Amino acid sequence: MKKLRYLLIPVLGALATVACKPTPRTALEEKQKTHQPPADDHSVSSPVDQSSAAPKMEKSAGLLQINSTKQPFNHLRPWEKKDTEEGVYMGVYLGNGQVLTVGEAAADAIYVELSLPDQSRAVPAKVVKLDNDLGLALLTVQHEKDVDLFNALPPHEIGTPMHVGTVAQLCSLSNGLIPIATPMVVEGVDASFMPLYTMRSRTPLPQDVDSGLPLLRDGKIVGLVTSCDRREQAVACINADLIRRFLLEDDDKAGVPTLGLSFADLDDPVFNRYLKLEPGQGGLYVSEVLPLSAAEAAGLRKGDVLVSVEGMPLDNIGRCKHPIYGPLEAPQVIRSLKPLGEKILLGISRGGEYREINVELNRDAVEKSPLPDEKPGSAPRYLMWGGLLFQPLTTDYLDELRGEANGLPLPFLKVKENIDKIIQEGRREIVALTLVIPTPATLGYDTLGYCVVEKVNDEKVQSFAHLAELLDAPTPDGITKMTINQPPYEIYLDRKVVEAANDVLRRRAIHQLRRMQ
C-alpha cells in the first residue's frame, strides 16, 4: 500500500480536472523524406508462388495521411484524462467516402484529420467503425462539404487472402507525391493474438513506412501494415480475410470470439494415459471453463481434451492447420476462423470417448463477466462520495493499476481467484473502494483503498448501479454503514458530513462527482 501512496491526493486544492476541448488543427508540417528508387517487381520472387508478383503500381495510390490526437482516460483517477498524444498514420481509400486504416489511429482519439499526402489539404474526420481486436478502423469526412477530398483518389477493392510465399507490393509515397512499389513476400505468421503475416523485402524499404499502408496485388488490397522493422526489412500486416471480415461485421458484433476456455499442454505421458488418450494423440487439456461463457453453454467441461477444430486435428503441441495461415495454435484458429454469431465444431475426448460439440461464437465470457472489458473509447464509471472513490472493477482498470504498481493488491488478486463464487452469489459487478481523499467525512479512513465493497447497510452490493442506490437511500440515524473485505471490515460515515464534503469537492476540484454510464 505504501508503494502506491503517490496515487492518493492529500489536499483538495491540488485536484484539477483535465479539460479537453479539441480544436481543428492544420495538417502536420510536411516531413522531408528520402526514398530508394522503385524496385523492380521481379527483384523478389517466391519459390512457393512465382506467379503472384503484382504489376507496377498505378499512377495514384489512393493513400491518405491520418493525423490523430489522442487523450485516453485515466482509470486510476477517472474524472481526469491523460496528456494528449499526436500520431501520424496512413490509410487507403475504399470508395464511397470511406478510408481503411489501423485501429490504433482511432482508438482513444479526440480529433482525427484526413490529409492529402502532399499536405495541400486536411479536413476533420469521423470514425465509422472500430474493432480493436482486429486492429482496424474505417474513417470518413466529418462534414459532407469535404467529401470532394476523395475526388482525385482511386478506390481500391479487397483482394483474396495471401498465403505463405505470396508476393505483394507495399504501396507508399515519396514526398507525398510519387508512388513507390516495394515487392514483399509472405514469410510466416506472428500469432500472438490474431494471426499477422510477416512480410520481407529483398530490397531496402522506403524511408517512411507508416502503419496503415496497404499491400496490393492487381490493384486490390491484400494486406495492411501494422508495424515495420527496418533492420530486418520486414513488416507485419493484417491479411485480406480479416479486413473483409471487419468490413462486413455489424457494429454490435465487433471483436473476436471468446469461448472462455483455458488450456494446458499434454506433455506428460502418465497424465495422457490417465486421460485415456491414444499414444501420440495430439490435443490440449481443458484446464478451465469460464462461467457464463460460450464453452459452458455448449457443455464443455474441465478435463475435456480438445483434439480438433472444424475437423482439423491438433498436433502434439496443440496446433492445427489453418486454411490460410497454415499451422496455428488452436486458440488463434478459433479466433480467426469465423466471426461472431457463427458456430464452430470442436472435437473433444472425454474419458477416452470422442465426441463433437458445436459452439456458438460469442463474447459472453468477457461481456457477462463480473470483470468485463470496457467498450473502446468509453469513459470509466466512478462515484465520488465524501472523498471515497468507488469504481466497478474492469480488466481495463486492473491492467492500468498493474502497470502503475507492478502488480495487483492482494484483495483484487483474491477477486480474480474467486470469480466463480462471485458469479454463484449473483453479483453482476464487483465494486471496489479504490481511493480515499482526506476530507472531514473520511477522517480515520484515509489509509484505505483497493478493497471490495461487500455490503451497504447490511445489504449485499450486486452492481455499481446498486451501490449508488444504496448510498442515495436515507438512513434513520443519518449514518451509512459499509462492509469491505479488509480491516477494519466495517466503516461508518455521517451523511451530513459526506454531503458537505461533496459540496466542497464539486466546487473546488472534481466538478462531476459521478459517472454512471
C-alpha positions as a printed Julia matrix, in Angstrom:
517×3 Matrix{Float64}:
   0.0     0.0     0.0
   2.84    2.39    0.85
   4.25    1.92   -2.64
   1.07    3.36   -4.1
   0.64    6.29   -1.75
   1.57    8.69   -4.54
  -1.76    7.84   -6.15
  -3.63    9.44   -3.24
  -4.36   13.16   -3.35
  -3.58   14.72    0.0
  -5.11   18.15   -0.44
  -8.24   19.29   -2.21
  -6.6    22.32   -3.69
  -4.19   20.11   -5.66
  -7.01   18.44   -7.53
  -7.76   19.61  -11.02
  -9.97   18.36  -13.77
  -8.23   17.84  -17.07
 -10.23   19.86  -19.55
 -10.03   18.79  -23.14
 -11.69   20.74  -25.88
 -10.35   19.59  -29.23
  -9.87   22.28  -31.81
  -9.27   21.67  -35.5
  -5.62   21.52  -36.37
  -3.92   22.24  -39.59
  -2.06   19.42  -41.3
   1.2    18.38  -39.74
   4.32   20.03  -41.11
   5.47   18.26  -44.22
   8.22   15.8   -43.43
  11.28   15.66  -45.64
  11.5    12.13  -46.94
  14.22   10.28  -48.73
  13.29    7.08  -50.53
  15.02    4.41  -52.52
  14.01    4.31  -56.19
  11.12    1.98  -57.0
  12.23   -1.62  -57.03
  11.52   -3.87  -59.98
   8.65   -6.25  -59.25
  10.78   -9.27  -60.06
  13.51   -8.41  -57.56
  11.63  -10.52  -55.03
  10.43  -13.92  -56.04
   8.89  -16.75  -54.1
   9.65  -20.43  -54.58
   6.1   -21.11  -53.38
   4.22  -18.59  -55.52
   6.25  -17.38  -58.51
   3.17  -16.06  -60.35
   1.87  -13.82  -57.56
   4.07  -10.75  -58.12
   1.87   -7.7   -58.62
   2.24   -5.44  -61.68
   3.75   -1.98  -61.4
   1.67    0.34  -59.29
  -0.76    2.69  -60.96
  -0.09    6.45  -61.12
  -2.08    7.33  -57.97
  -2.08    5.13  -54.92
  -5.31    6.2   -53.2
  -3.42    6.97  -49.99
  -4.28    9.49  -47.3
  -2.38   10.64  -44.23
  -4.23   10.42  -40.92
  -3.33   12.83  -38.13
  -4.7    11.64  -34.8
  -4.84   13.44  -31.46
  -5.37   11.01  -28.6
  -6.24   11.52  -24.96
  -7.07    8.3   -23.12
  -8.95    8.26  -19.85
  -7.11    7.87  -16.58
  -8.68    4.8   -14.99
  -6.98    5.43  -11.65
  -8.35    8.99  -11.42
 -11.37    8.57  -13.68
 -12.53   12.2   -13.6
  -9.31   13.07  -15.46
  -7.8    12.32  -18.83
  -4.13   11.7   -19.56
  -1.92   14.02  -21.58
  -2.63   14.31  -25.29
  -0.53   12.44  -27.82
  -0.1    13.05  -31.54
   0.08   10.21  -34.04
   0.55   10.0   -37.8
  -0.77    7.03  -39.76
  -1.71    6.19  -43.32
  -4.96    4.97  -44.81
  -6.19    3.71  -48.16
  -9.35    4.82  -49.97
 -12.04    2.15  -50.47
 -14.6     4.29  -52.3
 -17.94    5.67  -51.08
 -16.08    8.17  -48.94
 -14.51    5.51  -46.7
 -10.87    5.14  -45.67
  -9.38    1.96  -44.22
  -6.65    2.27  -41.61
  -5.3     0.61  -38.49
  -7.36    0.66  -35.31
  -4.6     2.47  -33.44
  -5.35    5.61  -35.47
  -8.86    5.87  -33.99
  -8.53    4.31  -30.52
  -8.85    6.95  -27.76
  -8.81    9.69  -30.42
 -10.4    13.04  -29.58
  -9.64   14.51  -33.0
  -8.86   12.79  -36.3
  -7.87   14.51  -39.51
  -7.65   13.23  -43.08
  -4.9    14.87  -45.09
  -3.75   14.6   -48.66
  -0.22   13.19  -48.52
   1.25   16.33  -50.13
  -0.2    18.35  -47.2
  -2.18   20.58  -49.57
  -5.45   19.95  -47.75
  -6.62   18.49  -44.43
 -10.18   18.03  -43.16
 -11.75   16.74  -39.91
 -12.65   13.04  -39.94
 -15.01   10.82  -38.0
 -14.81    7.14  -37.1
 -17.33    4.96  -38.94
 -16.24    1.69  -37.37
 -13.53    0.49  -34.99
 -12.54   -3.03  -33.99
  -9.68   -3.09  -31.5
  -9.41   -6.88  -31.6
  -8.89   -6.98  -35.35
  -6.84   -3.77  -35.2
  -8.79   -1.98  -37.95
 -10.75    1.26  -38.33
 -12.92    2.82  -41.01
 -12.99    6.61  -41.36
 -14.83    9.22  -43.41
 -15.02   13.01  -43.51
 -16.69   14.79  -40.59
 -18.57   17.23  -42.84
 -20.34   16.46  -46.1
 -18.85   19.58  -47.72
 -15.4    17.95  -47.53
 -16.31   14.84  -49.49
 -14.57   16.26  -52.57
 -11.29   15.39  -50.82
 -11.69   11.95  -52.38
 -12.3    13.15  -55.94
  -8.76   12.5   -57.18
  -8.27    9.24  -55.28
  -8.77    5.86  -56.99
 -10.78    3.44  -54.84
  -9.4     0.0   -54.04
 -11.26   -3.26  -53.62
 -10.3    -6.01  -51.19
  -8.43   -8.86  -52.85
  -8.05  -12.53  -51.99
  -6.11  -13.53  -48.85
  -2.39  -14.08  -49.06
  -0.66  -17.33  -48.15
   2.93  -18.06  -47.17
   5.04  -17.4   -50.27
   2.69  -14.82  -51.79
   4.33  -11.69  -53.21
   2.56   -8.33  -52.97
   3.59   -4.7   -53.37
   3.97   -2.42  -50.39
   2.37    0.82  -51.55
   3.92    4.06  -50.27
   4.68    7.59  -51.47
   7.87    9.6   -51.89
   7.47   13.16  -50.57
   3.73   12.58  -50.52
   3.64   12.58  -54.34
   5.48    9.77  -56.11
   4.07    6.23  -55.71
   6.61    3.61  -54.69
   6.01   -0.12  -55.05
   8.22   -2.37  -52.92
   7.79   -6.11  -53.53
   7.28   -8.05  -50.28
   7.0   -11.8   -49.75
   5.0   -13.52  -47.01
   7.45  -15.48  -44.87
   5.4   -16.6   -41.89
   2.86  -15.85  -39.19
   3.12  -13.91  -35.97
   0.24  -15.36  -33.95
   0.43  -13.6   -30.59
  -3.34  -12.87  -30.55
  -4.75  -12.62  -34.05
  -2.56  -14.01  -36.84
  -0.47  -11.36  -38.58
   1.72  -12.06  -41.58
   5.42  -11.24  -41.53
   6.47   -9.96  -44.98
  10.03   -9.25  -46.03
  11.66   -7.29  -48.83
  14.94   -8.17  -50.53
  15.49   -4.51  -51.36
  15.76   -1.58  -48.92
  12.42   -0.37  -47.61
  11.34    3.24  -48.27
  12.4     5.8   -45.69
   8.99    6.09  -44.02
   6.76    3.05  -43.72
   3.83    4.08  -41.54
   1.1     1.88  -40.1
  -1.91    1.79  -42.39
  -0.07    1.45  -45.71
  -1.66   -1.16  -47.98
  -0.19   -4.17  -49.73
  -1.58   -4.53  -53.26
  -1.92   -7.3   -55.83
  -3.51   -6.48  -59.16
  -4.55   -3.12  -57.67
  -6.51   -4.78  -54.85
  -5.79   -4.59  -51.11
  -4.46   -7.87  -49.76
  -2.94   -6.58  -46.52
  -2.49   -3.56  -44.25
   0.78   -2.72  -42.49
   0.64   -2.63  -38.67
   4.36   -2.24  -37.91
   7.76   -2.09  -39.6
  11.17   -3.5   -38.67
  13.58   -1.62  -40.92
  16.63   -3.51  -39.68
  15.03   -6.78  -40.81
  13.43   -5.12  -43.88
  10.15   -6.62  -42.73
   6.6    -5.53  -41.96
   3.74   -7.12  -40.03
   0.4    -6.92  -41.79
  -3.28   -7.78  -41.41
  -4.39  -10.2   -44.11
  -7.26   -9.62  -46.54
  -9.52  -12.23  -44.91
  -9.59  -10.28  -41.64
 -10.04   -6.97  -43.47
 -13.06   -8.32  -45.32
 -14.47   -9.72  -42.09
 -14.1    -6.3   -40.46
 -15.9    -4.52  -43.29
 -18.8    -6.99  -43.23
 -19.32   -7.19  -39.46
 -22.23   -5.42  -37.78
 -21.45   -2.72  -35.24
 -22.82   -4.87  -32.43
 -20.59   -7.79  -33.44
 -17.21   -6.12  -33.33
 -14.4    -8.11  -31.79
 -13.3   -11.72  -31.96
 -14.89  -14.77  -30.31
 -14.05  -15.65  -26.72
 -15.02  -19.22  -25.89
 -13.98  -18.98  -22.23
 -11.54  -21.89  -22.22
  -8.11  -22.22  -20.65
  -5.75  -24.9   -21.91
  -2.72  -26.86  -20.73
  -0.23  -28.81  -22.85
  -0.3   -32.6   -22.88
   3.41  -33.21  -22.38
   3.16  -35.76  -19.56
   2.72  -39.33  -20.88
   1.48  -40.57  -17.49
  -1.22  -37.87  -17.43
  -2.13  -38.71  -21.03
  -2.7   -42.35  -20.1
  -4.89  -41.2   -17.2
  -6.97  -39.23  -19.74
  -7.23  -42.44  -21.83
  -5.59  -40.86  -24.86
  -4.07  -42.97  -27.58
  -0.25  -42.94  -27.79
   0.85  -39.95  -29.86
  -2.6   -38.34  -29.63
  -2.41  -34.57  -30.06
  -4.58  -32.04  -28.3
  -4.95  -29.56  -25.46
  -6.23  -30.26  -21.95
  -9.16  -28.03  -20.92
  -7.99  -26.72  -17.54
 -10.81  -24.21  -17.0
 -14.24  -23.38  -18.41
 -15.3   -19.85  -17.5
 -18.8   -19.37  -16.1
 -21.37  -17.71  -18.4
 -19.14  -18.48  -21.41
 -19.96  -19.92  -24.81
 -17.99  -23.05  -23.89
 -20.02  -23.61  -20.71
 -23.28  -23.07  -22.59
 -22.23  -25.67  -25.17
 -21.43  -28.26  -22.48
 -17.63  -28.31  -22.43
 -16.1   -29.32  -19.1
 -12.84  -29.07  -17.25
 -10.95  -32.28  -18.01
 -12.02  -32.49  -21.66
  -9.27  -32.73  -24.26
  -9.64  -30.6   -27.37
  -8.46  -32.78  -30.27
  -9.78  -30.97  -33.37
 -11.24  -27.69  -34.62
 -13.63  -27.81  -37.6
 -12.31  -31.27  -38.43
  -8.67  -30.14  -38.33
  -6.74  -32.37  -35.87
  -4.42  -30.84  -33.29
  -0.81  -31.97  -33.17
   1.15  -32.82  -30.04
   1.78  -29.14  -29.21
  -1.81  -28.01  -29.75
  -1.6   -26.66  -33.31
  -3.87  -27.31  -36.24
  -3.61  -26.31  -39.88
  -5.49  -23.09  -40.64
  -6.73  -22.98  -44.27
  -4.99  -19.61  -44.86
  -2.19  -19.27  -42.31
  -1.05  -22.86  -42.01
  -0.07  -24.3   -38.6
  -1.55  -22.15  -35.8
  -2.23  -22.72  -32.13
  -5.83  -23.74  -31.53
  -6.9   -20.5   -29.71
  -5.7   -18.4   -32.66
  -7.53  -20.67  -35.09
 -10.76  -20.35  -33.08
 -10.48  -16.54  -33.01
  -9.6   -16.11  -36.68
 -11.56  -18.84  -38.45
 -15.11  -17.5   -38.12
 -16.82  -14.27  -36.98
 -19.16  -13.78  -34.05
 -22.59  -15.33  -34.44
 -21.46  -18.41  -36.34
 -20.86  -21.87  -34.91
 -17.58  -23.76  -34.71
 -17.25  -27.54  -34.44
 -14.9   -28.76  -31.72
 -13.81  -32.38  -31.39
 -13.08  -33.47  -27.84
 -12.04  -36.57  -25.97
 -13.91  -37.12  -22.69
 -12.92  -40.15  -20.67
 -11.38  -41.68  -23.77
 -14.53  -41.27  -25.86
 -14.59  -38.95  -28.88
 -17.48  -36.53  -29.34
 -18.2   -33.38  -31.32
 -19.67  -30.18  -29.88
 -20.98  -27.19  -31.81
 -20.19  -23.93  -30.03
 -21.88  -20.65  -30.95
 -19.2   -17.98  -31.21
 -19.81  -15.03  -28.91
 -18.11  -12.83  -26.32
 -20.2   -13.81  -23.29
 -17.09  -14.85  -21.36
 -15.98  -11.21  -21.49
 -19.21   -9.23  -21.68
 -21.11  -11.15  -18.97
 -18.16  -11.46  -16.64
 -18.17   -9.56  -13.32
 -14.74   -8.36  -14.53
 -15.71   -7.09  -18.01
 -13.73   -5.29  -20.66
 -14.82   -1.69  -21.16
 -16.13   -0.7   -24.55
 -13.46    1.0   -26.68
 -13.41    4.75  -26.1
 -15.95    4.62  -23.28
 -15.42    6.77  -20.19
 -14.76    4.82  -16.97
 -17.58    4.85  -14.45
 -16.99    6.15  -10.95
 -18.71    7.6    -7.9
 -17.01   10.04   -5.51
 -18.8    10.08   -2.14
 -17.42   12.36    0.55
 -13.83   11.57   -0.53
 -14.33    7.84   -1.1
 -13.86    6.82   -4.72
 -15.9     3.8    -5.85
 -15.38    2.08   -9.21
 -16.59   -1.13  -10.85
 -13.65   -3.46  -11.34
 -12.88   -3.96  -15.03
  -9.99   -5.54  -16.85
  -9.02   -2.07  -18.15
  -8.76   -0.67  -14.61
  -6.83   -3.71  -13.35
  -4.43   -3.6   -16.31
  -3.64    0.08  -15.68
  -3.25   -0.48  -11.94
  -0.97   -3.46  -12.56
   1.23   -1.31  -14.79
   1.45    1.52  -12.26
   2.01   -0.7    -9.24
   3.96   -3.59  -10.83
   1.28   -5.95   -9.59
  -2.19   -6.08   -8.11
  -3.16   -5.58   -4.45
  -4.0    -8.8    -2.62
  -7.76   -8.07   -2.3
  -8.01   -7.76   -6.1
  -5.99  -10.92   -6.64
  -8.44  -12.76   -4.4
 -11.3   -11.44   -6.53
  -9.8   -12.98   -9.67
  -9.26  -16.29   -7.87
 -12.86  -16.42   -6.58
 -14.71  -15.25   -9.68
 -16.79  -18.47   -9.84
 -18.05  -17.95   -6.3
 -18.87  -14.32   -7.03
 -21.0   -15.34  -10.02
 -22.79  -18.0    -7.97
 -23.66  -15.3    -5.41
 -25.5   -13.45   -8.18
 -23.28  -10.38   -8.25
 -23.32   -8.77  -11.68
 -20.38   -6.48  -10.97
 -17.63   -6.15   -8.38
 -17.48   -2.69   -6.82
 -14.24   -1.51   -5.25
 -13.17    1.32   -2.98
 -10.12    2.36   -4.95
  -9.02    5.7    -3.48
  -9.59    7.85   -0.4
  -9.16   11.63   -0.45
  -8.71   13.1     3.03
 -11.84   15.09    3.96
 -13.77   15.56    7.21
 -16.03   12.68    6.06
 -13.12   10.23    5.61
 -11.3    11.09    8.84
  -9.63    7.91   10.08
 -10.14    6.07    6.8
  -7.54    7.86    4.67
  -5.25    4.79    4.53
  -7.93    2.59    2.98
  -8.1     1.71   -0.69
  -8.0    -1.21   -3.12
 -10.71   -3.2    -1.36
 -14.04   -4.68   -2.42
 -17.31   -3.24   -1.12
 -19.37   -6.19    0.08
 -22.4    -4.52    1.72
 -24.01   -1.14    2.39
 -26.25   -1.01    5.45
 -26.07   -4.84    5.58
 -27.44   -5.24    2.04
 -25.18   -7.04   -0.46
 -23.94   -4.88   -3.32
 -24.94   -6.55   -6.6
 -23.67   -3.99   -9.1
 -22.26   -0.49   -9.44
 -25.71    0.98  -10.06
 -26.98   -0.85   -6.99
 -24.22    0.72   -4.88
 -25.34    4.2    -5.97
 -28.93    3.38   -4.98
 -27.83    2.19   -1.55
 -25.67    5.26   -0.93
 -28.5     7.6    -2.02
 -31.06    5.93    0.24
 -31.6     7.81    3.55
 -30.97    6.05    6.86
 -32.9     6.59   10.12
 -29.9     7.85   12.1
 -28.1     9.53    9.19
 -25.21    7.05    9.4
 -24.22    4.82    6.48
 -22.52    1.53    7.32
 -20.25   -0.05    4.75
 -18.7    -3.55    4.79
 -15.4    -4.06    2.95
 -13.11   -7.08    2.54
 -10.13   -5.79    4.51
  -9.57   -4.34    8.01
 -11.4    -2.66    9.66
 -14.08   -4.51    7.61
 -16.8    -2.06    8.65
 -16.72    1.72    8.24
 -19.31    4.31    9.23
 -19.95    7.67    7.58
 -22.14   10.59    8.64
 -24.33   11.54    5.66
 -24.4    15.26    6.56
 -20.6    15.4     6.68
 -20.44   13.47    3.4
 -22.79   15.94    1.7
 -20.73   18.89    2.96
 -17.53   17.25    1.66
 -19.23   16.55   -1.69
 -20.11   20.22   -1.99
 -16.5    21.28   -1.41
 -15.16   18.65   -3.81
 -17.61   19.69   -6.51
 -16.81   23.4    -6.21
 -13.05   23.19   -5.8
 -11.78   20.06   -7.51
 -13.96   17.36   -9.08
 -16.85   19.05  -10.82
 -18.56   15.79  -11.77
 -18.76   13.54   -8.73
 -20.25   10.55  -10.51
 -20.36    8.99  -13.96
 -22.7     6.03  -14.04
 -22.52    5.11  -17.72
